[in-house]
Amino acid sequence: MFTTELTRLSGGTYFCGPDFVRASDACSPVQVSIKDVDYRDPGIQSARNDKQKAVEKAAADLATAQGNAAAAVAEAEGKLRAANAQAALYSNPEWVKLEQAKLQLEAISRCAQAPNCRLVIGIDGQVLLNDQQ
């Protein structure tokens, strides 16, 4: 790009790279070596500082956004695993029987504390409550 612009501005290929040899027609692209940069101008230094601050802030903002996205993905995956585990639990017949037994035990405990409650346990294990108030 620089060589093309230089050729356009000068009107021809008058400049060659540092490996140019007069005995050859080869002309490698021009190379520019910056030997010294003077930042004594406070405006230039301030602009460089502002640019560096903006670059670092953008990098920090990107890292924060990536961290937040990773946390959101991890949270969603955790909720999905929990929902799948809960669905598997609810479809387990043994768990359903356990929950029914807990409910019966709670009802029996309440009946035992009520003075007019009658409790009948059938031969099949079914519990019948008659709460006469």
Secondary structure, DSSP 4 states (H G I P E B T S, - for coil): -HHHHHHHHHTS-----TT--TTS---PPP----------SHHHHHHHHHHHHHHHHHHHHHHHHHHHHHHHHHHHHHHHHHHHHHHHHHT-HHHHHHHHHHHHHHHHHHHHHSTTEEEEE-TTS-EEEEE--
